[in-house]
Amino acid sequence: MTPASGRGPLRFGVSLAPDASVPLLRTAQEADRFGLDLLGVRDRPYRRDTADALTLVAAALAATSRIRVLPAVACLPLRPPAVLAKAVATMDRLSGGRVELGLGAGTSWDGVEAYGGARPASAAAARRALEEAVRIIRLHWTDQSGLRFQGEHYGFTALQAGPAPVHPIGIWLGVTGQRGIDLAGRVADGWIAPSSLVPPKRLADGQRRLDDAAAAAGRDPDEIRRVYVLEGSLDARDARSFLHGPPRQWIYELTELAIGHRVDAFLFGGRPEQMAEFALEVVPAVREEIARERGLPLRA
């Protein structure tokens, strides 16, 4: 199976915090009903009172019919890559091809260690582990036999790979540092960046770095999906700051991010009760503005 092509139609979705005290499946169903394209589930297993992200992804797929679901992003130090590959491929098969994979090297190392994960010796070691994980996951999704991989951080041996997913799952890396973005450009199908850590000025620099790394690796940069997590608040008051203001501000800022910064997927990370306003007011208006800018027909 070849890696997924990342670029494509503009997508909108929601970033869901797995708070076990709230109606998570209802939020997933509402996102599906509102016509959103993506549901990203944050993976923070070491936090108190959080649902398991992969279990929630599976449950959300079963409770919806159209929306694509992904861990955004899976915490690699607590998700062995071969086991993760099997779980994600299984969910993809059972859902008819509605799964993507967001993957991160890990943060909150005290929490990771408390849950049995290992703290890397350095940021460079964490990146090397992430790169090995991408290789193992892709190996697992092939139809080859007699697979063997032995790296610095992970080993993998299987007489037979699989199960293979039913569509080419994209592996989107949640990285924010320069070297991590280089890695995404070399090996990943997408880059996931949170607005709190990668504001527009840094986003522009990151996009250039992603392009350069992809080109140096002999890849087409336009094949890499650019996912931006919108950590802000929709409200009726006047604009206060980036992603904090009324819908008209969001429409302008998201249009600029798509046209000026080449973002092609947005995950709304604000309060769940604001998701309807985002999906039903902001998203259609942004689509219309972008279609007008590009001289394209509006999507039905």
Residue pairs with C-beta under 8 A, 6 or more apart in sequence:
1 138
1 141
1 142
1 143
1 164
1 165
1 168
2 168
3 138
3 168
3 170
3 171
3 189
4 100
4 167
4 168
4 169
4 170
4 171
4 189
5 168
5 189
5 223
6 170
6 172
6 189
6 190
6 223
6 224
6 225
7 222
7 223
7 224
7 225
7 264
8 225
8 264
9 264
9 299
10 258
10 264
10 265
10 286
10 287
10 290
11 37
11 38
11 264
11 265
11 266
12 36
12 37
12 38
12 265
12 266
12 268
12 278
12 279
12 283
12 286
13 31
13 36
13 37
13 38
13 39
13 40
13 67
13 68
13 265
13 266
13 267
13 268
14 27
14 31
14 36
14 38
14 39
14 40
14 267
14 268
14 269
14 272
14 275
14 278
14 279
15 40
15 42
15 72
15 229
15 230
15 267
15 268
15 269
16 24
16 27
16 28
16 39
16 40
16 41
16 42
16 56
16 272
17 42
17 44
17 50
18 24
18 41
18 42
18 43
18 44
18 50
18 51
18 52
18 53
18 56
19 49
19 50
19 51
20 49
20 50
20 51
21 49
22 272
24 51
24 56
24 59
24 60
25 59
25 60
25 63
27 272
27 275
28 39
28 59
28 60
28 63
28 64
28 67
28 69
29 63
29 64
30 275
30 276
31 39
31 64
31 67
31 275
31 279
32 39
32 64
32 65
32 66
32 67
34 275
34 276
34 279
34 280
35 279
35 283
36 67
36 279
36 283
37 67
37 68
37 265
38 67
38 68
38 69
38 70
38 100
38 265
38 267
39 60
39 64
39 67
39 68
39 69
39 70
40 69
40 70
40 71
40 72
40 102
40 192
40 229
40 267
41 53
41 56
41 57
41 60
41 69
41 70
41 71
41 72
42 53
42 71
42 72
42 73
43 53
43 54
43 71
43 72
43 73
43 74
43 75
43 79
43 104
44 50
44 53
44 75
44 108
44 111
45 52
45 53
45 75
45 78
45 115
46 78
46 108
46 111
46 112
46 114
46 115
47 111
53 71
53 74
53 75
54 71
54 74
54 79
54 84
54 87
57 69
57 70
57 71
57 91
57 99
58 91
58 94
60 67
60 69
61 69
61 91
61 94
61 95
61 98
61 99
62 94
62 95
66 98
67 98
68 98
68 99
68 100
69 91
69 95
69 98
69 99
69 100
70 99
70 100
70 101
70 102
70 172
71 101
71 102
71 103
72 102
72 172
72 174
72 192
72 227
72 229
72 267
73 102
73 103
73 104
73 172
73 173
73 174
73 192
74 84
74 101
74 102
74 103
74 104
75 104
75 106
75 112
75 117
76 84
76 103
76 104
76 105
76 106
76 129
76 130
76 133
77 105
77 106
77 112
77 117
77 118
77 120
77 129
78 106
78 112
78 115
78 116
78 117
80 154
81 132
81 133
81 136
81 137
81 140
81 154
81 156
82 136
82 137
82 140
82 154
82 156
82 158
84 101
84 103
84 133
84 137
85 136
85 137
85 140
85 141
86 140
86 163
88 99
88 101
88 137
88 165
88 169
89 140
89 141
89 162
89 163
89 164
89 165
89 169
90 163
91 99
92 98
92 99
92 165
92 166
92 167
92 169
93 163
93 165
93 166
96 166
97 165
97 166
97 167
99 165
99 169
100 169
100 170
100 172
100 190
101 137
101 169
101 170
101 171
101 172
102 172
102 173
102 174
102 192
102 227
103 130
103 133
103 134
103 137
103 171
103 172
103 173
103 174
104 130
104 173
104 174
104 175
105 120
105 126
105 127
105 129
105 130
105 175
105 180
106 112
106 117
106 120
106 126
109 119
109 120
112 118
112 119
113 119
120 126
120 129
123 177
123 179
124 179
125 152
125 153
127 179
127 180
127 183
128 151
128 152
128 153
129 152
129 153
129 154
130 173
130 175
130 180
130 183
131 183
131 186
131 187
132 149
132 151
132 152
132 153
132 154
133 154
134 171
134 173
134 187
134 188
135 149
135 151
135 187
136 149
136 151
136 154
136 156
137 171
138 171
139 147
139 149
139 156
139 161
140 147
140 156
140 158
140 161
140 162
141 161
141 162
141 164
141 165
141 169
142 161
142 162
142 164
143 161
143 162
143 164
144 161
145 159
145 160
145 161
146 159
147 156
147 157
147 158
147 159
147 161
148 156
148 157
149 155
149 156
149 157
150 156
170 189
170 190
170 225
171 188
171 189
171 190
172 188
172 189
172 190
172 191
172 192
172 225
172 227
173 180
173 183
173 184
173 187
173 188
173 190
173 191
173 192
174 192
174 193
174 194
175 181
175 183
175 184
175 191
175 192
176 193
176 194
176 197
176 198
176 206
178 209
181 191
181 206
181 209
181 210
181 213
182 209
182 213
183 213
184 190
184 191
184 210
184 213
184 224
185 191
185 209
185 210
185 211
185 212
185 213
185 214
185 216
185 217
185 219
185 221
185 224
186 213
186 214
186 216
186 217
186 219
187 217
188 224
189 223
189 224
189 225
190 224
190 225
190 226
190 227
190 265
191 206
191 210
191 224
191 225
191 226
191 227
192 227
192 229
192 267
193 203
193 206
193 226
193 227
193 228
193 229
194 228
194 229
194 231
194 269
195 228
195 229
195 230
195 231
195 232
195 242
195 243
195 269
196 231
198 206
198 228
199 242
200 242
200 257
200 261
203 228
203 257
203 261
203 263
204 261
207 226
207 261
207 262
210 221
210 224
210 226
211 221
214 220
214 221
214 223
214 224
215 221
225 264
225 265
226 261
226 262
226 263
226 264
226 265
227 263
227 264
227 265
227 266
227 267
228 257
228 263
228 265
228 266
228 267
229 267
229 269
230 243
230 254
230 266
230 267
230 268
230 269
230 270
231 243
231 269
231 270
232 242
232 243
232 244
232 250
232 269
232 270
233 243
233 244
233 270
233 271
233 274
234 245
234 246
234 247
234 250
234 270
234 274
234 277
234 278
234 282
235 244
235 245
235 246
236 246
237 245
237 246
238 245
238 246
239 245
239 246
239 249
242 253
243 250
243 253
247 277
247 281
247 282
247 285
250 278
250 282
250 286
251 282
251 285
251 286
251 289
254 263
254 266
254 282
254 286
255 286
255 289
255 290
255 293
257 263
257 266
258 264
258 286
258 290
259 290
259 293
268 274
268 275
268 278
268 279
270 278
287 298
287 299
288 298
290 296
291 297
291 298
291 299
